[in-house]
Amino acid sequence: MAHGNEFQNNPIHAASVSKRMLQGAGIALILITVFLLSAGEPDPNWPKLWIIRPLVVVPLAGALGGVLYYNLDHLRSEGSWRKTLAHILSLIGYVIVLWLGVVLGLHGTMWD
């Protein structure tokens, strides 16, 4: 006896939240590293290990952007214009979160 109304277990999320967090943090780490390496000589008035703060805070913000991307997967699974909307919202949200992370990471040193 076959049932015509069976549910299929299609996962909404293409990847786990930890994978999305690592992707977001990795992108942020690469961007802040390139920025810091191209910035030149630091001001001697800054603390000795000032570079550690942006190298920790910015990837944490990038991981938060990865969580945002993960949480918008339900829109991506619906297709059509909602998929495009989810990609645009994810990109805008990631850029905003990353910008805030850069501001927090560089506050007191390069962001004065």
DRENTORKOL-3810 file (N, C-alpha, C; in nm, 4 decimals):
REM DRENTORKOL-3810
@n.u->0.0840; n.v->-0.1171; n.w->0.0000; ca.u->0.0000; ca.v->0.0000; ca.w->0.0000; c.u->0.0892; c.v->0.1244; c.w->0.0000
@n.u->0.0777; n.v->0.2036; n.w->-0.1021; ca.u->0.1587; ca.v->0.3239; ca.w->-0.1159; c.u->0.0773; c.v->0.4457; c.w->-0.0748
@n.u->0.1417; n.v->0.5331; n.w->-0.0034; ca.u->0.0769; ca.v->0.6564; ca.w->0.0389; c.u->0.1136; c.v->0.7665; c.w->-0.0593
@n.u->0.0181; n.v->0.8392; n.w->-0.1046; ca.u->0.0435; ca.v->0.9457; ca.w->-0.2005; c.u->0.0857; c.v->1.0757; c.w->-0.1360
@n.u->0.0728; n.v->1.0851; n.w->-0.0062; ca.u->0.1016; ca.v->1.2103; ca.w->0.0615; c.u->0.2212; c.v->1.1947; c.w->0.1552
@n.u->0.3302; n.v->1.1486; n.w->0.1036; ca.u->0.4495; ca.v->1.1313; ca.w->0.1854; c.u->0.5369; c.v->1.2557; c.w->0.1779
@n.u->0.5988; n.v->1.2860; n.w->0.2892; ca.u->0.6876; ca.v->1.4009; ca.w->0.2954; c.u->0.8279; c.v->1.3585; c.w->0.2542
@n.u->0.8936; n.v->1.4476; n.w->0.1835; ca.u->1.0327; ca.v->1.4219; ca.w->0.1477; c.u->1.1205; c.v->1.5022; c.w->0.2412
@n.u->1.2311; n.v->1.4440; n.w->0.2783; ca.u->1.3247; ca.v->1.5131; ca.w->0.3668; c.u->1.4292; c.v->1.5854; c.w->0.2843
@n.u->1.3914; n.v->1.6991; n.w->0.2319; ca.u->1.4860; ca.v->1.7829; ca.w->0.1595; c.u->1.5438; c.v->1.8846; c.w->0.2560
@n.u->1.6732; n.v->1.8815; n.w->0.2775; ca.u->1.7306; ca.v->1.9768; ca.w->0.3714; c.u->1.7266; c.v->2.1189; c.w->0.3144
@n.u->1.6949; n.v->2.2126; n.w->0.4019; ca.u->1.6924; ca.v->2.3531; ca.w->0.3595; c.u->1.8343; c.v->2.4067; c.w->0.3483
@n.u->1.9180; n.v->2.3698; n.w->0.4414; ca.u->2.0537; ca.v->2.4232; ca.w->0.4454; c.u->2.1473; c.v->2.3350; c.w->0.3631
@n.u->2.2170; n.v->2.3984; n.w->0.2687; ca.u->2.3108; ca.v->2.3253; ca.w->0.1844; c.u->2.4373; c.v->2.2868; c.w->0.2608
@n.u->2.4727; n.v->2.3642; n.w->0.3618; ca.u->2.5931; ca.v->2.3375; ca.w->0.4413; c.u->2.5628; c.v->2.3683; c.w->0.5876
@n.u->2.6468; n.v->2.3182; n.w->0.6763; ca.u->2.6255; ca.v->2.3407; ca.w->0.8189; c.u->2.6610; c.v->2.4850; c.w->0.8562
@n.u->2.6107; n.v->2.5269; n.w->0.9708; ca.u->2.6376; ca.v->2.6630; ca.w->1.0162; c.u->2.7865; c.v->2.6833; c.w->1.0434
@n.u->2.8544; n.v->2.5811; n.w->1.0924; ca.u->2.9978; ca.v->2.5960; ca.w->1.1194; c.u->3.0763; c.v->2.6148; c.w->0.9897
@n.u->3.0346; n.v->2.5497; n.w->0.8836; ca.u->3.1023; ca.v->2.5681; ca.w->0.7546; c.u->3.0831; c.v->2.7109; c.w->0.7045
@n.u->2.9618; n.v->2.7626; n.w->0.7160; ca.u->2.9351; ca.v->2.9012; ca.w->0.6735; c.u->3.0118; c.v->3.0009; c.w->0.7608
@n.u->3.0232; n.v->2.9722; n.w->0.8905; ca.u->3.0993; ca.v->3.0605; ca.w->0.9791; c.u->3.2470; c.v->3.0602; c.w->0.9420
@n.u->3.3019; n.v->2.9427; n.w->0.9124; ca.u->3.4427; ca.v->2.9351; ca.w->0.8723; c.u->3.4671; c.v->3.0058; c.w->0.7402
@n.u->3.3742; n.v->2.9949; n.w->0.6473; ca.u->3.3888; ca.v->3.0645; ca.w->0.5200; c.u->3.3873; c.v->3.2161; c.w->0.5404
@n.u->3.2926; n.v->3.2642; n.w->0.6201; ca.u->3.2850; ca.v->3.4077; ca.w->0.6470; c.u->3.4066; c.v->3.4588; c.w->0.7214
@n.u->3.4535; n.v->3.3826; n.w->0.8195; ca.u->3.5719; ca.v->3.4233; ca.w->0.8956; c.u->3.6969; c.v->3.4184; c.w->0.8088
@n.u->3.7067; n.v->3.3199; n.w->0.7212; ca.u->3.8230; ca.v->3.3096; ca.w->0.6326; c.u->3.8326; c.v->3.4263; c.w->0.5364
@n.u->3.7200; n.v->3.4644; n.w->0.4769; ca.u->3.7189; ca.v->3.5800; ca.w->0.3870; c.u->3.7592; c.v->3.7060; c.w->0.4630
@n.u->3.7041; n.v->3.7240; n.w->0.5823; ca.u->3.7361; ca.v->3.8419; ca.w->0.6626; c.u->3.8832; c.v->3.8440; c.w->0.7037
@n.u->3.9375; n.v->3.7283; n.w->0.7394; ca.u->4.0778; ca.v->3.7215; ca.w->0.7785; c.u->4.1694; c.v->3.7573; c.w->0.6620
@n.u->4.1382; n.v->3.7088; n.w->0.5452; ca.u->4.2186; ca.v->3.7420; ca.w->0.4270; c.u->4.2125; c.v->3.8920; c.w->0.3980
@n.u->4.0922; n.v->3.9496; n.w->0.4033; ca.u->4.0777; ca.v->4.0925; ca.w->0.3740; c.u->4.1516; c.v->4.1797; c.w->0.4751
@n.u->4.1393; n.v->4.1507; n.w->0.6045; ca.u->4.2056; ca.v->4.2348; ca.w->0.7047; c.u->4.3566; c.v->4.2151; c.w->0.7011
@n.u->4.4021; n.v->4.0944; n.w->0.6684; ca.u->4.5468; ca.v->4.0707; ca.w->0.6582; c.u->4.6061; c.v->4.1488; c.w->0.5428
@n.u->4.5396; n.v->4.1465; n.w->0.4282; ca.u->4.5875; ca.v->4.2240; ca.w->0.3124; c.u->4.5878; c.v->4.3722; c.w->0.3458
@n.u->4.4830; n.v->4.4196; n.w->0.4130; ca.u->4.4767; ca.v->4.5604; ca.w->0.4502; c.u->4.5890; c.v->4.5983; c.w->0.5462
@n.u->4.6130; n.v->4.5157; n.w->0.6465; ca.u->4.7166; ca.v->4.5477; ca.w->0.7460; c.u->4.8568; c.v->4.5405; c.w->0.6866
@n.u->4.8796; n.v->4.4456; n.w->0.5969; ca.u->5.0121; ca.v->4.4345; ca.w->0.5351; c.u->5.0409; c.v->4.5486; c.w->0.4381
@n.u->4.9370; n.v->4.6052; n.w->0.3791; ca.u->4.9579; ca.v->4.7147; ca.w->0.2850; c.u->4.9536; c.v->4.8515; c.w->0.3520
@n.u->4.9306; n.v->4.8574; n.w->0.4821; ca.u->4.9131; ca.v->4.9840; ca.w->0.5525; c.u->5.0434; c.v->5.0567; c.w->0.5822
@n.u->5.1543; n.v->4.9894; n.w->0.5825; ca.u->5.2813; ca.v->5.0546; ca.w->0.6119; c.u->5.3194; c.v->5.0457; c.w->0.7585
@n.u->5.4047; n.v->5.1344; n.w->0.8008; ca.u->5.4573; ca.v->5.1343; ca.w->0.9379; c.u->5.3531; c.v->5.1865; c.w->1.0366
@n.u->5.3404; n.v->5.1200; n.w->1.1516; ca.u->5.2449; ca.v->5.1672; ca.w->1.2529; c.u->5.3006; c.v->5.2862; c.w->1.3308
@n.u->5.2120; n.v->5.3581; n.w->1.3927; ca.u->5.2494; ca.v->5.4703; ca.w->1.4782; c.u->5.3175; c.v->5.4155; c.w->1.6031
@n.u->5.4305; n.v->5.4722; n.w->1.6440; ca.u->5.4995; ca.v->5.4223; ca.w->1.7635; c.u->5.4204; c.v->5.4423; c.w->1.8929
@n.u->5.3184; n.v->5.5261; n.w->1.8933; ca.u->5.2374; ca.v->5.5483; ca.w->2.0130; c.u->5.1365; c.v->5.4366; c.w->2.0374
@n.u->5.1117; n.v->5.3520; n.w->1.9378; ca.u->5.0164; ca.v->5.2428; ca.w->1.9531; c.u->5.0753; c.v->5.1343; c.w->2.0414
@n.u->4.9913; n.v->5.0541; n.w->2.1054; ca.u->5.0430; ca.v->4.9439; ca.w->2.1868; c.u->5.1281; c.v->4.8479; c.w->2.1025
@n.u->5.2145; n.v->4.7733; n.w->2.1692; ca.u->5.3095; ca.v->4.6875; ca.w->2.0991; c.u->5.2405; c.v->4.5795; c.w->2.0157
@n.u->5.1393; n.v->4.5170; n.w->2.0681; ca.u->5.0703; ca.v->4.4081; ca.w->1.9978; c.u->4.9343; c.v->4.4536; c.w->1.9437
@n.u->4.9270; n.v->4.5727; n.w->1.8894; ca.u->4.8024; ca.v->4.6288; ca.w->1.8406; c.u->4.7419; c.v->4.5465; c.w->1.7273
@n.u->4.8214; n.v->4.4756; n.w->1.6529; ca.u->4.7742; ca.v->4.4049; ca.w->1.5333; c.u->4.6892; c.v->4.2823; c.w->1.5682
@n.u->4.6993; n.v->4.2329; n.w->1.6910; ca.u->4.6231; ca.v->4.1138; ca.w->1.7307; c.u->4.4731; c.v->4.1439; c.w->1.7350
@n.u->4.4383; n.v->4.2612; n.w->1.7833; ca.u->4.2959; ca.v->4.2953; ca.w->1.7966; c.u->4.2207; c.v->4.2881; c.w->1.6637
@n.u->4.2664; n.v->4.3548; n.w->1.5555; ca.u->4.1909; ca.v->4.3413; ca.w->1.4303; c.u->4.1949; c.v->4.1997; c.w->1.3722
@n.u->4.3016; n.v->4.1253; n.w->1.3981; ca.u->4.3109; ca.v->3.9895; ca.w->1.3453; c.u->4.2194; c.v->3.8921; c.w->1.4201
@n.u->4.1646; n.v->3.9340; n.w->1.5337; ca.u->4.0683; ca.v->3.8513; ca.w->1.6064; c.u->3.9257; c.v->3.9021; c.w->1.5840
@n.u->3.9063; n.v->4.0329; n.w->1.5943; ca.u->3.7717; ca.v->4.0898; ca.w->1.5897; c.u->3.7105; c.v->4.0792; c.w->1.4497
@n.u->3.7868; n.v->4.1078; n.w->1.3468; ca.u->3.7319; ca.v->4.1072; ca.w->1.2109; c.u->3.6889; c.v->3.9666; c.w->1.1671
@n.u->3.7680; n.v->3.8609; n.w->1.1897; ca.u->3.7159; ca.v->3.7279; ca.w->1.1560; c.u->3.5929; c.v->3.6872; c.w->1.2377
@n.u->3.5820; n.v->3.7331; n.w->1.3618; ca.u->3.4606; ca.v->3.7060; ca.w->1.4389; c.u->3.3394; c.v->3.7730; c.w->1.3742
@n.u->3.3586; n.v->3.8930; n.w->1.3250; ca.u->3.2502; ca.v->3.9610; ca.w->1.2541; c.u->3.2176; c.v->3.8875; c.w->1.1238
@n.u->3.3200; n.v->3.8386; n.w->1.0555; ca.u->3.2971; ca.v->3.7614; ca.w->0.9345; c.u->3.2205; c.v->3.6329; c.w->0.9627
@n.u->3.2488; n.v->3.5705; n.w->1.0756; ca.u->3.1741; ca.v->3.4502; ca.w->1.1144; c.u->3.0277; c.v->3.4841; c.w->1.1399
@n.u->3.0018; n.v->3.5994; n.w->1.1979; ca.u->2.8647; ca.v->3.6435; ca.w->1.2188; c.u->2.7943; c.v->3.6659; c.w->1.0846
@n.u->2.8677; n.v->3.7191; n.w->0.9869; ca.u->2.8125; ca.v->3.7322; ca.w->0.8521; c.u->2.7818; c.v->3.5975; c.w->0.7903
@n.u->2.8634; n.v->3.4965; n.w->0.8206; ca.u->2.8368; ca.v->3.3609; ca.w->0.7738; c.u->2.7101; c.v->3.3036; c.w->0.8343
@n.u->2.6833; n.v->3.3365; n.w->0.9597; ca.u->2.5600; ca.v->3.2935; ca.w->1.0252; c.u->2.4394; c.v->3.3601; c.w->0.9577
@n.u->2.4544; n.v->3.4860; n.w->0.9224; ca.u->2.3476; ca.v->3.5552; ca.w->0.8508; c.u->2.3189; c.v->3.4864; c.w->0.7167
@n.u->2.4234; n.v->3.4513; n.w->0.6451; ca.u->2.4070; ca.v->3.3803; ca.w->0.5180; c.u->2.3356; c.v->3.2478; c.w->0.5402
@n.u->2.3732; n.v->3.1760; n.w->0.6424; ca.u->2.3108; ca.v->3.0480; ca.w->0.6762; c.u->2.1627; c.v->3.0647; c.w->0.7075
@n.u->2.1293; n.v->3.1688; n.w->0.7810; ca.u->1.9900; ca.v->3.1902; ca.w->0.8215; c.u->1.9002; c.v->3.2322; c.w->0.7059
@n.u->1.9562; n.v->3.2785; n.w->0.5966; ca.u->1.8761; ca.v->3.3157; ca.w->0.4811; c.u->1.8631; c.v->3.2020; c.w->0.3803
@n.u->1.9091; n.v->3.0821; n.w->0.4154; ca.u->1.8976; ca.v->2.9675; ca.w->0.3253; c.u->1.7526; c.v->2.9303; c.w->0.2965
@n.u->1.6619; n.v->2.9551; n.w->0.3908; ca.u->1.5224; ca.v->2.9198; ca.w->0.3661; c.u->1.4633; c.v->3.0005; c.w->0.2503
@n.u->1.5114; n.v->3.1245; n.w->0.2299; ca.u->1.4672; ca.v->3.2020; ca.w->0.1144; c.u->1.5276; c.v->3.1484; c.w->-0.0149
@n.u->1.6530; n.v->3.1051; n.w->-0.0086; ca.u->1.7184; ca.v->3.0507; ca.w->-0.1270; c.u->1.6501; c.v->2.9238; c.w->-0.1769
@n.u->1.5960; n.v->2.8445; n.w->-0.0869; ca.u->1.5340; ca.v->2.7182; ca.w->-0.1254; c.u->1.3990; c.v->2.7387; c.w->-0.1943
@n.u->1.3394; n.v->2.8560; n.w->-0.1794; ca.u->1.2102; ca.v->2.8815; ca.w->-0.2417; c.u->1.2223; c.v->2.9189; c.w->-0.3886
@n.u->1.3426; n.v->2.9543; n.w->-0.4324; ca.u->1.3653; ca.v->2.9827; ca.w->-0.5743; c.u->1.3140; c.v->3.1184; c.w->-0.6193
@n.u->1.3198; n.v->3.1398; n.w->-0.7503; ca.u->1.2734; ca.v->3.2576; ca.w->-0.8210; c.u->1.3346; c.v->3.3861; c.w->-0.7644
@n.u->1.2539; n.v->3.4893; n.w->-0.7469; ca.u->1.3052; ca.v->3.6187; ca.w->-0.7031; c.u->1.3498; c.v->3.6162; c.w->-0.5573
@n.u->1.2995; n.v->3.5231; n.w->-0.4801; ca.u->1.3390; ca.v->3.5142; ca.w->-0.3392; c.u->1.4836; c.v->3.4684; c.w->-0.3251
@n.u->1.5290; n.v->3.3864; n.w->-0.4169; ca.u->1.6689; ca.v->3.3432; ca.w->-0.4161; c.u->1.7600; c.v->3.4630; c.w->-0.4419
@n.u->1.7231; n.v->3.5448; n.w->-0.5385; ca.u->1.8013; ca.v->3.6657; ca.w->-0.5677; c.u->1.7991; c.v->3.7610; c.w->-0.4488
@n.u->1.6814; n.v->3.7772; n.w->-0.3880; ca.u->1.6696; ca.v->3.8630; ca.w->-0.2704; c.u->1.7572; c.v->3.8132; c.w->-0.1567
@n.u->1.7595; n.v->3.6821; n.w->-0.1361; ca.u->1.8413; ca.v->3.6254; ca.w->-0.0289; c.u->1.9895; c.v->3.6503; c.w->-0.0539
@n.u->2.0346; n.v->3.6377; n.w->-0.1781; ca.u->2.1753; ca.v->3.6646; ca.w->-0.2095; c.u->2.2100; c.v->3.8122; c.w->-0.1877
@n.u->2.1203; n.v->3.9001; n.w->-0.2290; ca.u->2.1457; ca.v->4.0436; ca.w->-0.2112; c.u->2.1478; c.v->4.0801; c.w->-0.0625
@n.u->2.0505; n.v->4.0312; n.w->0.0133; ca.u->2.0473; ca.v->4.0584; ca.w->0.1581; c.u->2.1696; c.v->4.0004; c.w->0.2284
@n.u->2.2118; n.v->3.8812; n.w->0.1862; ca.u->2.3300; ca.v->3.8196; ca.w->0.2468; c.u->2.4544; c.v->3.9031; c.w->0.2200
@n.u->2.4694; n.v->3.9494; n.w->0.0971; ca.u->2.5869; ca.v->4.0293; ca.w->0.0611; c.u->2.5875; c.v->4.1631; c.w->0.1354
@n.u->2.4738; n.v->4.2305; n.w->0.1361; ca.u->2.4654; ca.v->4.3592; ca.w->0.2065; c.u->2.4898; c.v->4.3398; c.w->0.3562
@n.u->2.4275; n.v->4.2385; n.w->0.4143; ca.u->2.4467; ca.v->4.2116; ca.w->0.5567; c.u->2.5903; c.v->4.1770; c.w->0.5898
@n.u->2.6546; n.v->4.0961; n.w->0.5037; ca.u->2.7938; ca.v->4.0584; ca.w->0.5286; c.u->2.8852; c.v->4.1811; c.w->0.5216
@n.u->2.8627; n.v->4.2671; n.w->0.4241; ca.u->2.9455; ca.v->4.3873; ca.w->0.4109; c.u->2.9272; c.v->4.4786; c.w->0.5321
@n.u->2.8046; n.v->4.4938; n.w->0.5784; ca.u->2.7792; ca.v->4.5795; ca.w->0.6952; c.u->2.8446; c.v->4.5217; c.w->0.8198
@n.u->2.8274; n.v->4.3927; n.w->0.8427; ca.u->2.8869; ca.v->4.3284; ca.w->0.9605; c.u->3.0390; c.v->4.3336; c.w->0.9530
@n.u->3.0934; n.v->4.3117; n.w->0.8345; ca.u->3.2386; ca.v->4.3171; ca.w->0.8175; c.u->3.2912; c.v->4.4590; c.w->0.8402
@n.u->3.2201; n.v->4.5591; n.w->0.7912; ca.u->3.2617; ca.v->4.6976; ca.w->0.8115; c.u->3.2606; c.v->4.7323; c.w->0.9606
@n.u->3.1561; n.v->4.6906; n.w->1.0316; ca.u->3.1517; ca.v->4.7156; ca.w->1.1759; c.u->3.2645; c.v->4.6426; c.w->1.2483
@n.u->3.2983; n.v->4.5230; n.w->1.2028; ca.u->3.4103; ca.v->4.4495; ca.w->1.2618; c.u->3.5427; c.v->4.5192; c.w->1.2387
@n.u->3.5599; n.v->4.5758; n.w->1.1199; ca.u->3.6836; ca.v->4.6494; ca.w->1.0906; c.u->3.6923; c.v->4.7735; c.w->1.1780
@n.u->3.5810; n.v->4.8439; n.w->1.1939; ca.u->3.5799; ca.v->4.9633; ca.w->1.2805; c.u->3.6146; c.v->4.9255; c.w->1.4242
@n.u->3.5531; n.v->4.8189; n.w->1.4754; ca.u->3.5838; ca.v->4.7759; ca.w->1.6125; c.u->3.7272; c.v->4.7257; c.w->1.6256
@n.u->3.7749; n.v->4.6558; n.w->1.5251; ca.u->3.9102; ca.v->4.6008; ca.w->1.5316; c.u->4.0193; c.v->4.7058; c.w->1.5227
@n.u->3.9935; n.v->4.8083; n.w->1.4456; ca.u->4.0960; ca.v->4.9112; ca.w->1.4245; c.u->4.0764; c.v->5.0360; c.w->1.5106
@n.u->3.9734; n.v->5.0354; n.w->1.5944; ca.u->3.9479; ca.v->5.1512; ca.w->1.6807; c.u->4.0669; c.v->5.1729; c.w->1.7750
@n.u->4.1135; n.v->5.2960; n.w->1.7795; ca.u->4.2245; ca.v->5.3300; ca.w->1.8664; c.u->4.3607; c.v->5.3213; c.w->1.7986
@n.u->4.3630; n.v->5.2672; n.w->1.6789; ca.u->4.4897; ca.v->5.2596; ca.w->1.6048; c.u->4.4706; c.v->5.3256; c.w->1.4685
@n.u->4.4396; n.v->5.2493; n.w->1.3700; ca.u->4.4264; ca.v->5.3030; ca.w->1.2339; c.u->4.2950; c.v->5.3738; c.w->1.2104
@n.u->4.1966; n.v->5.3579; n.w->1.2966; ca.u->4.0653; ca.v->5.4143; ca.w->1.2739; c.u->4.0460; c.v->5.5444; c.w->1.3518
@n.u->4.1491; n.v->5.6116; n.w->1.3903; ca.u->4.1348; ca.v->5.7411; ca.w->1.4597; c.u->4.1227; c.v->5.8534; c.w->1.3606
END
